Amino acid sequence: MTIEITELEERAHTGPFMALKDFQKKMYLRARELVKEYDINRDPNDIVPTDISITKDIYEAALQLLQDVGFICVETSRTVQVEKDEILRGLRKVPTEVQFGSNNEIVRIKRRELFSQSPIVKWLGPWGAQISSPEMFLLIHQSYAKENIDALQCGVVSKIDGKTVRNKCVSEIISATLGAKLLREAVKRVGRPDMPISFDCVGGSDVAFPAIFTPDGARPTDHVVLFNVMSEMSFSLMDLNKIALAKAFNESYPFLGFLQNPYGGFGGGSETLAIISTAEAIFTLAISGIWGVYTGVTTISPIPKHEDLLWFEICNKLTLKKHTDAIICGSPVSFSEPSTETLVHELVYRTIPLTLTSDALLAAQAACGKPYDYVTGMEARIVSEVTDAVLGMGIKIEDANELCKEILKRYLKDKAPEKGKRFYECYDTEKIEPSKEYLSIYEKLKREYQDIGIEWI
């Protein structure tokens, strides 16, 4: 059986006490020990793992890490301890298909075979991006909704009338209400009123979350709630509250596991983080009501080490795809800002292997969603077209590795994120179309990519 959220709450209040810093120190130390114990070594010639035999050791090490350290609740500083058999029973219950949307906008996210050339769901949008006003929020989401996507991911109304929206305050409740209605309006404006929408960011706290169920807001056919792994191997009771609230509105609402590990901190190298992120995903997938897990990566370094970030992210997905039956989602996110060449390179670089190792793509985002308005629908166009090219060409994982190595060498090695433009600086806000400059940047680079073997559809 899976772990119920009521059981998680109980363990979060009765498990052994440990300060968060002490827990993280113990967890990082044990993860580094497991790298040595299981002899997990990255092939220096790969930035996209091509020998998937390494995934067996990563999976076993992740299970061992879970047994040795567990998870920690950030509010209570209590550790949640789990047994291997308990986790394995939960993993056997994960769904292999989930459905969203209605009428002619039904979207089925199915588990794809590893390296499958079958279509992948494009649930694209400015996931979690901070947007400066309700008016800009509508235009930005409309720019995504009109692209070749299957479903719409959401950002956040972070300011109203020039004032900052504050967590768990009146302003956040108003923001969530407005955001939910504007998301529905965005898909209506492009003639796709039944397109499934993710509302998981517009009501961030458990205080504001119920506001997304306002009339003309979230529907039973939408996605509404995340179980967010905070920091490394920690979680908040707030997310359990939101899951319970979602079920109060509609018992059938499933939730998505969300985890994003920072590279360049105490976690160590790619091998260590591959174990940690896999342990987080396995734990999350064993919770009752989950429909899948998103795994991603970010960095605390001003100059991203793209080769390390990509290896760790793809290795994590390969491990989960190879050793579980779960739905695994990826997210093509750029560190650079819109209307720049480096943004295009970063999105192409990440989308190629993510298409081969994910069951759905859940964002297409510039500048990691930084404040304010550094996201546009053009990023969804780039991701969508790269995905179609990868599937149309029948690219294999070895091909992805070679392509990404070439992109890294030519464009991204030791390259700092590039400054660009906000939405209203690189889009026609009346026609909701990208500027001639942004389009010309992309078309120029598409021709260059043809020279290294990418055939655009």
Steps between C-alpha positions, in 0.01 A plus 500: 500500500601864453581745780192706590538873562351451848780255576757751376352762732518258792865415440580868449387559860625184669826412323845564649591867542794637302598855411476561125871586472596179678268298278646650183854440620418135575321457169775653288770299680311174456431572132869559433584177681250313283667631183816322613326189635316441173794616288288750307725677253397728221650432158694821423420458129125528560286798585190295421545156662513228235582198721182449699654220708603773745132554584476172694761617750345847525157348568633264770705781657190725503296232678781461754519876556126510569531221756802657668385862531130522401336835428458802728200728558611865497234622745553238772865402443388139536637232270265270313652156498407245234571135433613359166201264473262789568652703216499207259132428573419863427694496173299203381181711526606796286273576204633461146241733344310810610246714317426874503283734293156451348309481171746531209786598734555168675868454595622158609842484657623144460816331605716476188761234450852625559633679188158469337427685177129526589351848550575673828253725682594870481358658817686825448494837670692738727497264801524708817626810319436828679285737298459870573124552464173322422496665157847370413412159646213464251709605199792272587280195549309580183833503315567145623147372443508592130810287437509129410443369853268241652441672834590825675740535793474808723697786648415724795340843532772647723385862505158665502472875443877519539491344847680176586285191559588350839489136598203391714351852493191664352702601193586137424134395522410779255792400276387136495142596416608731219759256370251213481246706306764644267639157414154392392461825303836444325395166352159638405665782305689256281190292432592207727270540803529136609880481488626352828677751723739461789400724790771373735686834529222759512395401853839437654418479869231291667330827599462623141461160334117467535460823300595321176164322513320828438232486228675507160814370672626146551286210377502133599674432168798726581817443700503694826750388763864400558688311767808717507829356623661799671876532521637144498283216633267728694132588471242736644172423673356781288504273195315227688239762591464597134463139391225451759327820390511392135337170592232691692411680175529185289598162637656398169761778485843335468820688586844527348828461683734796442870497578780722380850461637760778506836417346813656650409484869573253777358213297826448317534378143265359243520144633400603852210710379380218274460282810331775704254599227411136432437440871272803509304380198463145634369629833254732327373231263410279797247755632133427441333712230811581297475492120865554416813692589683793350876503555714799411819684578617852570832653594637745755798585278494818288640296209309173463704182449267378231679168452460405868143627528385304197674176598347498847150591376492239224663233717222551754232457234668193352511343846133564569390386154709184519410392854145627559178503298429863589419797277813717491489864390770741389527874462702687236602812691755761395722714720518771233239764426264518198605621156860377534705238320611337825139440604438311175815293548408412859148393406616289205778343711260388773197414288682242284573244778193591707280398206654152507484449877173666608130422467397866496671838480359738760651841432675713241651782692765769472716642778377232744186711548682795660312824576330648308360401158808325357290228335322475165309251289795493259680269742212252460535524121870416521445203734209369293693515173812339648286221645339437160844496335639248750206264454487551123868414459486191718790625712649245739658574837849469348403757236368730770830476684699595189265785408510642852879474512519699178254764627697528824831539317371756252268709712471428872833395653581743786236737362324732744122548458425770245301812581198548280159661495174489693180378337376844397843586354515202263131440420227690322256521791201566271556217253667280765784419262877493554702793369684483167826507695410197713378308195813583301723377784318168505488455121873575472582239764269241342716523187812453709349196671431341164877499449549283809227255410163626626229467236212735572145396418 
